[in-house]
């Protein structure tokens, strides 16, 4: 009963943004659509096992499965945060080597980590500093002085764009709500203008209003041609937002469902296959 109630709540949260229209304008026809990211036979430690998939331009590709299925490790291995033991990565048809996050960033990738307080948000810094810390080179003059006016202007732009609720840009980030901390991290990556954005549980632990705003942002990024991989444990969220949905279990990619055919039963069936096989074996 509790799970059913939770699913209903998530559906309502998604609906808060999509209530004015039936749903996102999902990709119906992939023929001729540009492949921006392709991974072939990726393995990483013992948590990602021989995974292959393609990501298309403007696509919102869902990534789900039970906790411990290797979802986060898959994204981290592509982004250079986790060492790949085998496999290849192609961006726009060209094979690339990503040994560290800096390599991924140069190639137009962004990564919003699951644990914002440990991997993303620098709690003792101001809102402005958190947004601009990875953009200091672009905001500096030829003499390495930071252009404070430009830094303030671009920070204000993203505060307005993402409706970040803060008394000022100088506010210490730990004093923001979870939702506004998350939007500050998202602003940091949007300043980078990524072509591909990995979002690991972006709505975890934030309020309903902030969730609706992030749903809206994902929709708008897709319309702008940005490709998003959305990792989420909330199945109603994945079903409402994603053009296709990848399901992982025990480090393996068990299946990919198109939006038209996907539902919670089909998604969960991929995670139950191993249990059924064990029962048959016994």
PESULSUL-V383521 format. One record per backbone hydrogen bond with DSSP energy under -1.0 kcal/mol. NH is the residue of the N-H (numbers start at 1). CO is the residue of the C=O. If there is no record, write none. Layout:
NH;CO
NH;CO
This chain:
5;1
6;2
7;3
8;4
9;5
10;6
11;7
12;8
13;9
14;10
15;11
16;12
17;14
18;14
19;15
21;18
26;24
33;30
36;55
37;55
38;90
39;53
40;88
42;51
43;86
44;48
47;44
48;44
49;251
51;42
53;39
55;37
57;34
59;56
61;228
62;244
63;230
64;246
69;66
74;70
75;71
76;72
77;73
78;74
79;75
81;76
82;76
85;43
86;43
88;40
90;38
91;94
92;36
94;91
96;89
103;100
104;100
105;101
106;102
107;103
108;105
109;104
110;196
112;198
116;114
118;115
119;115
120;116
121;116
123;121
125;122
127;171
128;169
130;126
131;127
132;128
133;129
135;132
139;135
140;137
141;145
144;141
147;139
148;146
151;147
152;148
153;149
154;150
155;151
156;152
157;153
158;154
159;155
160;156
161;157
162;158
164;159
171;168
173;125
174;123
175;172
176;173
181;177
182;178
183;179
184;180
185;181
186;182
187;183
188;184
189;185
190;186
191;187
193;190
195;108
196;108
197;227
198;110
199;229
200;112
201;231
204;201
206;203
211;207
212;208
213;209
214;210
215;211
216;212
217;213
218;214
219;215
220;216
221;217
222;218
223;219
224;220
225;222
226;221
227;195
228;59
229;197
230;61
231;199
232;63
238;234
239;235
240;236
241;237
242;238
243;60
244;60
245;257
246;62
247;255
248;64
249;252
251;69
252;249
254;247
255;247
257;245
259;243
261;258
262;258
267;263
268;264
269;265
276;272
277;273
278;274
279;275
280;276
281;277
282;278
